[in-house]
Amino acid sequence: MIGMRIDETGTLLRDGGGFRLRRDRGGRYLLELYRIPVDLDDRRVRVIGTLVGPDLVHADGVSPA
């Protein structure tokens, strides 16, 4: 549901000029990020943010999981 807060873990994947989260629960989220976590590319992470569209998350934070 749009506006819902999310707290998800998964693998951070580079997607062109942006990033996606391949969720541990299945599926993927496209991430809107202010800071680019290049050191976490292709690693397991935790993403906290807000669902702003179908499969689109405004990420408040990305950290190692």
Beta strands, then each sheet from edge to edge (+ up, - down):
strand 1: 5-15
strand 2: 18-23
strand 3: 28-32
strand 4: 44-53
strand 5: 56-64
sheet 1: 1+ 2- 3+ 5+ 4- 1+
end
